[in-house]
Amino acid sequence: MHASLSGSGRVNVDVHGLLVQDVTLADYGVGGSLTSTTRPSATSRSDTAHIDATLADSRLTISISTHELRDRRHRKGVVALRRGLTDAQYDVTHSTSRS
C-alpha cells in the first residue's frame, strides 16, 4: 500500500517590548495553523486535519478539526496561563454523514 501526506503550516510571533524591557507571557502574541491531508492510493479514502492555535493575553486556544470519510470532529480548548488562575474550557463536536 502506498500513501501520501501533504500539508502546509504558518506561524506568526509578536513580542511587545522585546528589545526595550523584560517581557512576560502576557507580552507574547503567537498564532499558527497547520493543515494536512493523507491520501492512500489503494482506496479513495482521504483524511484531513486542520489545527489553529493562538497565545494571546496569557490564554492558549487550540482548535482541531478532522474529516475522515464521513466522520467530522471538531475540538476546541482554552487554557488560561496566568499565575493563580486555573481556567480551562474544552468543547467537542462530532457529526457523521451517511452519504
C-alpha positions as CSV (number, residue, x, y, z in Angstrom):
1,M,0.0,0.0,0.0
2,H,1.2,3.5,-0.9
3,A,0.1,6.6,0.9
4,S,0.9,10.3,0.7
5,L,0.9,13.1,3.3
6,S,0.8,16.8,2.2
7,G,0.1,19.9,4.1
8,S,1.1,23.4,5.0
9,G,1.6,25.5,8.1
10,R,2.2,29.0,9.2
11,V,3.2,30.7,12.5
12,N,3.3,34.4,13.4
13,V,5.0,35.7,16.6
14,D,4.8,39.2,18.1
15,V,6.6,40.1,21.3
16,H,5.7,43.5,22.6
17,G,8.7,45.4,24.1
18,L,11.2,42.6,23.4
19,L,14.2,44.9,22.9
20,V,13.3,47.6,25.5
21,Q,12.0,45.7,28.6
22,D,11.9,42.4,30.3
23,V,8.9,40.5,28.8
24,T,6.4,38.2,30.4
25,L,4.0,35.7,28.9
26,A,1.4,38.4,28.5
27,D,3.7,40.2,26.1
28,Y,3.7,37.4,23.6
29,G,1.2,37.0,20.7
30,V,1.6,33.8,18.8
31,G,-0.7,32.4,16.2
32,G,-0.4,29.4,13.9
33,S,-2.2,27.0,11.7
34,L,-1.4,23.6,10.2
35,T,-3.4,21.7,7.5
36,S,-2.6,18.2,6.5
37,T,-4.1,15.6,4.1
38,T,-3.4,11.9,3.8
39,R,-4.3,10.0,0.6
40,P,-3.9,6.3,0.4
41,S,-3.8,5.1,-3.2
42,A,-5.4,1.7,-2.6
43,T,-8.7,3.3,-1.7
44,S,-10.5,6.6,-2.3
45,R,-10.3,7.5,1.3
46,S,-8.9,10.9,2.2
47,D,-8.3,12.2,5.7
48,T,-7.8,15.8,6.5
49,A,-6.9,17.7,9.7
50,H,-6.7,21.4,10.5
51,I,-5.2,22.9,13.6
52,D,-5.3,26.5,14.8
53,A,-3.5,27.7,17.9
54,T,-3.1,31.2,19.4
55,L,-1.4,32.5,22.5
56,A,-2.7,36.0,23.5
57,D,-3.4,37.7,26.8
58,S,-1.9,34.7,28.6
59,R,-4.5,32.4,27.1
60,L,-3.7,29.4,24.9
61,T,-6.5,28.5,22.5
62,I,-6.3,25.4,20.3
63,S,-8.9,24.3,17.7
64,I,-8.6,20.9,15.9
65,S,-10.9,19.8,13.1
66,T,-10.7,16.4,11.4
67,H,-12.6,14.9,8.5
68,E,-12.3,11.2,7.9
69,L,-14.5,9.8,5.1
70,R,-18.0,10.6,6.5
71,D,-16.9,11.4,10.1
72,R,-16.2,15.1,11.1
73,R,-14.9,16.1,14.5
74,H,-14.1,19.5,16.0
75,R,-12.3,20.0,19.3
76,K,-11.6,23.4,20.9
77,G,-9.8,24.1,24.1
78,V,-8.8,27.3,26.0
79,V,-6.3,27.3,28.9
80,A,-5.6,30.4,31.0
81,L,-1.9,30.6,31.8
82,R,-1.9,33.4,34.3
83,R,-0.4,32.9,37.7
84,G,-3.1,31.9,40.2
85,L,-5.8,31.5,37.5
86,T,-6.9,27.9,36.7
87,D,-9.5,28.3,34.0
88,A,-9.7,25.6,31.3
89,Q,-12.6,25.0,28.8
90,Y,-12.9,22.2,26.3
91,D,-15.6,21.5,23.7
92,V,-16.0,18.6,21.3
93,T,-18.4,18.5,18.3
94,H,-18.9,15.3,16.3
95,S,-21.0,14.7,13.2
96,T,-21.4,11.7,10.9
97,S,-22.8,12.0,7.4
98,R,-24.5,9.0,5.7
99,S,-23.8,9.9,2.1
